């Protein structure tokens, strides 16, 4: 794992300023700040991207690179993970930006 671990409290954006929200599938690791994995659902709200053909907002995130050695049911995600924001036709719109993370994750 390289970089800070992504949790539900992580702030992420699409390249056009839309807010990325994560819905974790695993609610056992983290209690109030669940760890994010490739198996979670990532939705984008507020993307205003448009082309000459019309609106083409980012709606979801597909992760391409995850943590290689850490797993919580599915591979976990960190600030160094790579993801692409996708539109309704599942066409890549650009990379997701991790704006703020939790710097420490503790286990009990």
C-alpha positions in Angstrom: 0.0 0.0 0.0 1.4 3.3 -1.0 -0.2 6.5 0.3 -3.0 7.2 2.7 -5.8 4.6 2.9 -9.1 5.7 1.4 -12.2 5.6 3.7 -15.8 6.8 3.4 -14.5 10.1 4.9 -12.1 10.6 2.0 -12.9 13.6 -0.3 -12.7 12.8 -4.0 -13.7 14.7 -7.2 -14.1 14.0 -10.9 -11.9 16.1 -13.2 -14.9 18.5 -13.7 -15.5 19.3 -10.0 -18.2 16.7 -9.3 -18.2 15.1 -5.9 -17.4 11.4 -5.6 -19.3 9.5 -2.9 -18.5 5.9 -1.9 -21.0 3.3 -0.6 -18.9 0.6 1.1 -19.8 -3.0 0.7 -17.7 -4.0 3.7 -18.9 -2.4 6.9 -16.7 -4.4 9.2 -13.3 -2.7 8.8 -13.3 0.8 10.2 -16.5 1.4 12.2 -17.0 5.2 11.6 -14.5 5.4 8.7 -15.0 2.2 6.6 -12.1 1.3 4.4 -12.8 1.6 0.7 -12.2 -1.3 -1.7 -12.6 -2.0 -5.4 -15.8 -3.8 -4.6 -17.5 -0.7 -3.3 -19.9 1.5 -5.3 -18.6 5.0 -6.3 -21.0 7.6 -7.6 -20.4 11.1 -8.9 -22.8 14.0 -8.2 -22.6 17.5 -9.6 -20.5 17.0 -12.7 -21.3 19.6 -15.3 -19.1 18.2 -18.1 -20.6 18.7 -21.6 -19.5 18.0 -25.2 -20.6 19.4 -28.5 -23.1 16.5 -28.6 -24.6 17.6 -25.2 -24.2 16.8 -21.5 -21.9 14.0 -20.6 -21.5 14.1 -16.8 -19.3 11.7 -14.8 -21.6 9.2 -13.0 -19.3 6.5 -11.5 -15.7 5.6 -10.9 -13.9 2.4 -12.1 -10.7 1.6 -10.3 -7.7 0.5 -12.3 -4.9 0.2 -9.7 -5.6 -0.8 -6.1 -3.4 -1.8 -3.2 -1.5 -5.0 -4.0 -0.9 -6.4 -0.5 -3.9 -5.2 1.6 -7.4 -6.5 1.3 -10.7 -6.2 3.2 -12.7 -8.7 1.2 -11.6 -6.9 -2.0 -8.3 -5.0 -2.6 -8.3 -1.8 -0.6 -7.7 1.7 -2.1 -5.2 4.4 -1.2 -4.2 7.8 -2.4 -1.9 6.2 -4.9 -4.7 4.1 -6.5 -5.8 5.0 -10.0 -9.4 5.4 -11.0 -11.3 6.7 -14.0 -14.6 8.6 -13.9 -17.1 7.2 -16.3 -20.2 8.7 -18.0 -23.6 6.9 -18.5 -22.2 5.0 -21.6 -19.3 3.8 -19.5 -16.9 6.0 -21.5 -13.9 7.3 -19.5 -14.1 11.1 -18.7 -10.8 11.5 -16.8 -9.0 10.5 -13.6 -10.6 10.7 -10.1 -8.8 13.1 -7.8 -8.2 12.3 -4.2 -8.5 15.7 -2.4 -8.2 14.7 1.3 -7.6 11.5 3.1 -7.4 10.2 6.7 -3.6 10.0 7.4 -3.9 7.1 9.9 -6.0 4.0 10.0 -6.0 2.1 13.3 -7.1 -1.4 14.2 -8.6 -2.3 17.6 
